[in-house]
């Protein structure tokens, strides 16, 4: 069944990004889970991105990738279903890629240098939405040691279920190198229906981000970085965007 939605895909050039939310955070082996892909800005939904350019997978506890189907669901989200078969740490990743040029009049046009060879600017907007899920109880440090290999990623000192009163120390990586003095947006809400609080942050000189957790709720970290990585005859540079969703309980 096709679901009609407000197509705001092109807003990625102005700062829209995707993120993932789970239907539950308490999961055991054999429990079916649902993951929702949402689209907008700072955890505020605004329409939805087209499925063209979207792909999703889960990294299993043994490090292998398993492709996940993205299904139509609601005008505000897509649905992905998965049933973990063993305890451990699961990384859900959704990738979104779009190509846009800016013409001589300053207008954004969807396409590449192949379509507009005289365009002065051409960019690959490459986005990664990340969600971790801990399956089972009493997981060892070894079971919690995997991290996805993404161009841009925020990685904590330890993957875990965080509670109020804790300090979470994240590091922002561009490939294998920590990325210092980089802007980070943080969004927080009590639940999916609540208003969103927003905060501007920045990594320190070592690429670290220290978050003092004083409220429960849903959190989203958003990092962006423009890279000079291009492809001859296609685009000049790449705008990376990375989002990481996590929740905090008492």
N, C-alpha and C positions, 0 to 999 in steps of 0.2 A: 504494500500500500504506500503510495507516494504521499509525502507530507508537504504541504505548501509552507514556505517560510519567507521571511524578509531577507533577501540576499544582500549581505553587507560585506561580502568577501573583499571588495576593493578597498575597504576601509583599513586594510592591513598597511597601506602606505601612510596612513595617518596615525597608526599606533594600536590598532585592534590586534588582539591575540587570542589564541585558544587556550583552554585549560581543561583538565580532567577532574571529575568528582566521582567518588564511589557511592554505592547505595548503602554500604555498611563498612565499618572498620574492624569488626570482630568476625574473623573468618577462620574456619578450620578446614582441614583437608576434606575435599568432597563437597564443600559448600559452593553452590553456584553464586557468582557475583556479577553485578552489573556496573559498568563504568560509563559515565556520560561525558561526551565532549561538548563543551559550551564555548561560546564565542562572544567577544565584546571587548571591554577594557576594564582592567583592575577589578575583575570578578563581578562586573555589572554586565548582564547579558544585553546584547544589542543585535537582534536578528541571528543569522547563522551563516557560516561559510559554506560554499559549495563543496561537495564531496570530491570533485575533480581536484587533484593535488594533495588530497588527504590520504594517509596510510597509517595503520596502527599495528603494533605488535606488543607482546609481553616477553620480557627476559625472565626465563625460568631460574629456579635456584641453582641449577647446574651451569648457568650462563648461556644456554641455548635460546635462540629466538623462536617465537611462535607467532605467526601472523594472526591477527584478529580482524574479523569482519566488522565494518562500520555500517550500522543499519539505520534507516530512517526511524524516527521515534516521535519527536515533538517539534513544533516550530522553533523551539529554543534549544534543542540538543539532539545529538546523535547517540545511539546506544551501541555498546560493545558488551558481549557476554563471554564469560570465561569461568571454568571450574578448575581450581587448583587441585592437583592430585597428591601433592606432598607438602609437608611443612617447610617453611623457609621464607626468603625474601623475594618478592615479585616486583619487577619494574614494568609499569605500563607506560608506553610511549606512543604519542600520536605526532606524526610529522605533517607539516603543511608547507607547501611551496608555491609561490606565485612569482611571476616575472612581470616587471613594469618598467617602462621607459618614461622619461620626461622630455617632451618635445621642445622645440625652440621657443614656443610660447609659454612654457612652464606648466603644461598640462600633463597629468599622469595618464598613460595609456597602457592597457594590458598587452604585453608582448615583449619581444626581445629585439636585439639588433638585427636579427634575421628579418623581422617584420618592419623595423624602422631603422635602417642602416645609418641614417644621418642624425639619430637622436644623440644629444650631448651627454645624456645620463641614462644608464640602464642597470637595473638592480635585481638581484635574486633575493626575494624575501623568504627566508628559510626559518621556520618556527618549529620548536620542539615543546610539546606539553608532556609533563612527567608527573607520575603518581606512583608512590610505593605502597605495597600492601604486605603486611606481616601475617603469615598464615601459621596458625598453631601457637603454642606457648613455649616458654623457656628455650628460645632460640640461642644458639651459641654465637660467639663473636665471629667464628668462621662462617656460620650461616648468614650473617649480616654484613659480610664484607664485600659483596659485589656492588659495582656501580656501572651505569651505562656509559659507553664510550661515545659521547656526543661532542660536537665542536664547541658548544657553550653549555655549561652545566653548573649547578649549585649543589655542592656535596657537603653533608654534615660530618662532624667527627665520628658520629655513630648513627646508623639508621635505627630508629626505635619509635615507640609511641610516646610522644612527649606529654608532659603534664605541667600544670601551672606551678610557678615557683622555680622552674628550671631555666638555665641559660643554654641556648642552642648556638653553637659556633659552626657556621657554614663557611665554605670557601668557594669562591667563584673561579671556575677554570675556563680558559680558552684553550682547547685541546689539553695538553698536559701542564700548561703553565698557569699559575695563579694570576688573576687579573686585578691589580690594585686600582683604587680610586675610580671604581666604576659605579655608576648610578644603579640603584635597585629600587623598584617600587614594591611596597608591601600592602596587601589588602586583607581585611579581616571582617568577618561577619559572624553573628551568633549562629545563624543557619541560612539555608538557601533563600528563605523568605525575608530575612532581615536586611536592614540598611547596611551599607558597606563603609567601613572606616579605611582611610587611605593614609599612607605614610611614605615619605621620601627618605631613602637611606643611601649609604655609599659604603663600598668595601674599603678597608683600611689599606695601609701601605703594603700589606702582605696578601691582599685579596680576601681577607676574612670579614665576616659579617656576624656580629654578636647580637643575638636577639634575646632579650629578657622576657620570658613568657609570664604575663600577669593576668591574661584573660583566656578563657576557654573559647572554642569556636573553630571556624574554618579559616585557614590562612592561605594566601597565594603570594609567592615571590615571583617577580618578573624582572628578568635581566635582558638587556639589549647590548649589542656590540656590532658596529659597522666594520667590516673587514675589506681589505683590498683584494680579496680572492675573487677572481673573475674567470670567465671562459671566453677565449678569443672568438670574436664574432657573435657572441650571444649576450653577455652582460659584463659590465665593468667591475662591479663590486657586489658584496653580499651583506644584507642586513639580517644578522642573527637575532632571534628572540627565543628566550627559554622561560618556561613557567613551571613552578613546582608547587603542587598543592599538598597541604598536610593539615591535620586537625589536632586540636589540643583539648584534653579533658582534665578534670580535677584530679 
